[in-house]
Amino acid sequence: MKAKLVQIGNSRGVRLPKPMIEEAGLKDDVDIHVKEGSIIITSNLKQRSGWAESAKRMHNHHEDILIDEATSTVFDETEWKW
């Protein structure tokens, strides 16, 4: 996609289409850095953010059970010591 730099006060900016912002998962705060002549914009949300709260919610609703039965492996049978 091509875009034009627009004047914003003493700075310049680029307008990003809403579908592109949504596809990239960008929210209000982003990280911006320059790498090899490119400007990189990434979400500043940390990976797995919210997982602890989701796990607690699943536990409270008894949804944190194993789907399959536990199976042993060669490691379990030959290496693992209790």
HELIX and SHEET records of a PDB file:
HELIX    1   1 LYS A   18  ALA A   24  1                                   7    
HELIX    2   2 TRP A   51  ASN A   60  1                                  10    
HELIX    3   3 VAL A   74  THR A   78  1                                   5    
SHEET    1   A 2 VAL A   6  ILE A   8  0                                        
SHEET    2   A 2 SER A  11  GLY A  13 -1                                        
SHEET    1   B 2 VAL A  30  LYS A  35  0                                        
SHEET    2   B 2 SER A  38  SER A  43 -1                                        
END                                                                             
